[in-house]
């Protein structure tokens, strides 16, 4: 699986997501600009000792990401849609795109790709990014029989 973070802002979230990617064999894509330095101690601490096992790729903007990766299947996650994250039939090469902690994904990106959400009580803005990534990734892996994981 491929996890894509669009302009992440909080190093601890990205570190936790990196650890999840390393533990599941997923590739992490970070789309610049980032809201922190990749040398940030908080980022490294959240990722613990998993950095050496992580496949991480950096992209200078969303267009550069699309040019470099040419994703066949990309699902956007946003609280600003009605369709639930359990609807797609996820495949091993799919890309899961998540927005910024404070602003989510821009409207033009949400309009260009199938968009899904995690349900929550009315009035809440969103779940924590790292929690949302783990929730959606593990649903995708469950659908694929957790291939390669023990």
C-alpha positions as a Markdown table, in Angstrom:
| # | Residue | x | y | z |
|---|---|---|---|---|
| 1 | Unk | 0.0 | 0.0 | 0.0 |
| 2 | Unk | 1.0 | 3.6 | -0.5 |
| 3 | Unk | 0.2 | 6.3 | 2.1 |
| 4 | Unk | 0.3 | 9.8 | 0.9 |
| 5 | Unk | 0.4 | 12.8 | 3.2 |
| 6 | Unk | -0.4 | 16.1 | 1.6 |
| 7 | Unk | 1.6 | 18.9 | 3.3 |
| 8 | Unk | 1.7 | 17.4 | 6.8 |
| 9 | Unk | 2.1 | 19.9 | 9.6 |
| 10 | Unk | 2.7 | 17.9 | 12.9 |
| 11 | Unk | 5.9 | 16.0 | 13.2 |
| 12 | Unk | 4.6 | 13.5 | 15.8 |
| 13 | Unk | 1.7 | 12.5 | 13.5 |
| 14 | Unk | 4.1 | 11.9 | 10.6 |
| 15 | Unk | 6.4 | 10.0 | 12.9 |
| 16 | Unk | 3.6 | 7.7 | 14.0 |
| 17 | Unk | 2.4 | 7.2 | 10.4 |
| 18 | Unk | 6.0 | 6.4 | 9.4 |
| 19 | Unk | 6.1 | 3.7 | 12.1 |
| 20 | Unk | 2.7 | 2.3 | 10.9 |
| 21 | Unk | 4.1 | 2.2 | 7.3 |
| 22 | Unk | 7.3 | 0.5 | 8.4 |
| 23 | Unk | 5.3 | -2.1 | 10.4 |
| 24 | Unk | 3.0 | -2.9 | 7.4 |
| 25 | Unk | 5.4 | -2.7 | 4.6 |
| 26 | Unk | 3.6 | 0.3 | 3.2 |
| 27 | Unk | 5.4 | 3.2 | 1.3 |
| 28 | Unk | 5.1 | 6.6 | 2.8 |
| 29 | Unk | 4.9 | 9.6 | 0.4 |
| 30 | Unk | 5.3 | 13.1 | 1.8 |
| 31 | Unk | 4.2 | 16.0 | -0.3 |
| 32 | Unk | 6.0 | 19.2 | 0.3 |
| 33 | Unk | 6.0 | 21.8 | 1.8 |
| 34 | Unk | 6.1 | 20.1 | 5.1 |
| 35 | Unk | 5.3 | 21.9 | 8.3 |
| 36 | Unk | 8.5 | 20.7 | 10.0 |
| 37 | Unk | 12.0 | 19.6 | 9.3 |
| 38 | Unk | 12.6 | 15.9 | 8.6 |
| 39 | Unk | 15.4 | 16.2 | 11.2 |
| 40 | Unk | 12.9 | 17.2 | 13.8 |
| 41 | Unk | 13.5 | 15.3 | 17.1 |
| 42 | Unk | 9.7 | 14.8 | 17.6 |
| 43 | Unk | 9.4 | 13.2 | 14.2 |
| 44 | Unk | 12.3 | 10.8 | 14.9 |
| 45 | Unk | 11.1 | 10.0 | 18.4 |
| 46 | Unk | 7.5 | 9.1 | 17.2 |
| 47 | Unk | 9.0 | 6.9 | 14.5 |
| 48 | Unk | 11.3 | 5.2 | 17.1 |
| 49 | Unk | 13.8 | 2.8 | 15.6 |
| 50 | Unk | 11.7 | 2.0 | 12.5 |
| 51 | Unk | 13.3 | 4.6 | 10.1 |
| 52 | Unk | 15.8 | 2.2 | 8.6 |
| 53 | Unk | 13.0 | -0.1 | 7.5 |
| 54 | Unk | 10.8 | 2.6 | 6.0 |
| 55 | Unk | 10.3 | 3.2 | 2.2 |
| 56 | Unk | 9.8 | 7.0 | 2.2 |
| 57 | Unk | 9.5 | 9.2 | -0.8 |
| 58 | Unk | 9.4 | 13.0 | -0.9 |
| 59 | Unk | 7.6 | 15.0 | -3.6 |
| 60 | Unk | 7.8 | 18.7 | -4.3 |
| 61 | Unk | 4.1 | 19.4 | -4.6 |
| 62 | Unk | 1.0 | 17.4 | -5.7 |
| 63 | Unk | 1.7 | 17.6 | -9.4 |
| 64 | Unk | 5.2 | 16.3 | -8.9 |
| 65 | Unk | 3.8 | 13.4 | -6.9 |
| 66 | Unk | 1.4 | 12.5 | -9.7 |
| 67 | Unk | 4.1 | 12.8 | -12.3 |
| 68 | Unk | 6.5 | 10.6 | -10.3 |
| 69 | Unk | 4.1 | 7.9 | -9.1 |
| 70 | Unk | 1.3 | 7.9 | -11.8 |
| 71 | Unk | -1.1 | 6.2 | -9.3 |
| 72 | Unk | -3.5 | 3.9 | -11.0 |
| 73 | Unk | -5.9 | 3.9 | -8.0 |
| 74 | Unk | -5.9 | 6.8 | -5.6 |
| 75 | Unk | -8.5 | 7.3 | -2.8 |
| 76 | Unk | -8.7 | 10.6 | -1.0 |
| 77 | Unk | -9.8 | 10.7 | 2.6 |
| 78 | Unk | -11.7 | 13.7 | 3.9 |
| 79 | Unk | -14.3 | 14.6 | 6.5 |
| 80 | Unk | -16.0 | 16.7 | 3.7 |
| 81 | Unk | -17.7 | 13.8 | 1.9 |
| 82 | Unk | -20.5 | 11.3 | 2.5 |
| 83 | Unk | -19.0 | 8.1 | 1.3 |
| 84 | Unk | -17.5 | 5.8 | 3.9 |
| 85 | Unk | -13.9 | 4.4 | 3.8 |
| 86 | Unk | -15.3 | 0.9 | 3.9 |
| 87 | Unk | -16.8 | 1.2 | 0.4 |
| 88 | Unk | -13.8 | 0.8 | -1.9 |
| 89 | Unk | -12.3 | -2.6 | -2.7 |
| 90 | Unk | -8.6 | -1.8 | -1.9 |
| 91 | Unk | -5.8 | -3.4 | -3.8 |
| 92 | Unk | -2.1 | -3.8 | -2.9 |
| 93 | Unk | -0.8 | -1.0 | -5.1 |
| 94 | Unk | -3.5 | 1.6 | -4.2 |
| 95 | Unk | -2.7 | 5.0 | -2.9 |
| 96 | Unk | -4.4 | 6.5 | 0.2 |
| 97 | Unk | -4.2 | 10.3 | 0.2 |
| 98 | Unk | -4.6 | 12.3 | 3.5 |
| 99 | Unk | -4.7 | 16.0 | 3.9 |
| 100 | Unk | -3.2 | 18.5 | 6.3 |
| 101 | Unk | -4.1 | 18.4 | 9.9 |
| 102 | Unk | -5.6 | 21.9 | 10.0 |
| 103 | Unk | -7.1 | 22.2 | 6.5 |
| 104 | Unk | -7.5 | 18.7 | 5.0 |
| 105 | Unk | -7.3 | 18.4 | 1.2 |
| 106 | Unk | -8.0 | 21.3 | -1.2 |
| 107 | Unk | -11.3 | 21.1 | -3.0 |
| 108 | Unk | -9.7 | 20.6 | -6.4 |
| 109 | Unk | -8.0 | 17.4 | -5.2 |
| 110 | Unk | -11.2 | 16.2 | -3.5 |
| 111 | Unk | -13.1 | 16.8 | -6.7 |
| 112 | Unk | -10.5 | 14.9 | -8.9 |
| 113 | Unk | -10.4 | 11.6 | -7.0 |
| 114 | Unk | -12.8 | 9.3 | -5.2 |
| 115 | Unk | -13.2 | 10.7 | -1.7 |
| 116 | Unk | -14.2 | 8.8 | 1.5 |
| 117 | Unk | -14.5 | 9.5 | 5.2 |
| 118 | Unk | -14.4 | 7.9 | 8.6 |
| 119 | Unk | -17.8 | 8.3 | 10.4 |
| 120 | Unk | -17.9 | 10.3 | 13.6 |
| 121 | Unk | -20.5 | 12.1 | 15.7 |
| 122 | Unk | -22.0 | 15.3 | 14.2 |
| 123 | Unk | -20.2 | 18.5 | 14.9 |
| 124 | Unk | -16.7 | 17.0 | 15.3 |
| 125 | Unk | -14.2 | 18.4 | 12.7 |
| 126 | Unk | -12.0 | 15.3 | 12.3 |
| 127 | Unk | -10.1 | 12.5 | 13.9 |
| 128 | Unk | -6.3 | 12.6 | 14.6 |
| 129 | Unk | -4.4 | 12.1 | 11.3 |
| 130 | Unk | -2.2 | 9.3 | 12.5 |
| 131 | Unk | -5.3 | 7.4 | 13.9 |
| 132 | Unk | -7.2 | 7.9 | 10.7 |
| 133 | Unk | -4.3 | 6.6 | 8.6 |
| 134 | Unk | -4.0 | 3.5 | 10.7 |
| 135 | Unk | -7.8 | 2.9 | 10.7 |
| 136 | Unk | -8.1 | 3.1 | 6.9 |
| 137 | Unk | -4.8 | 1.3 | 6.1 |
| 138 | Unk | -5.8 | -1.7 | 8.3 |
| 139 | Unk | -9.2 | -1.9 | 6.6 |
| 140 | Unk | -7.4 | -2.0 | 3.3 |
| 141 | Unk | -5.0 | -4.7 | 4.5 |
| 142 | Unk | -7.9 | -6.7 | 6.1 |
| 143 | Unk | -9.6 | -6.7 | 2.7 |
| 144 | Unk | -6.4 | -8.1 | 1.2 |
| 145 | Unk | -6.1 | -10.9 | 3.8 |
| 146 | Unk | -3.3 | -9.1 | 5.6 |
| 147 | Unk | -0.9 | -10.6 | 3.0 |
| 148 | Unk | 2.7 | -10.8 | 4.3 |
| 149 | Unk | 1.9 | -9.7 | 7.8 |
| 150 | Unk | 2.1 | -12.0 | 10.8 |
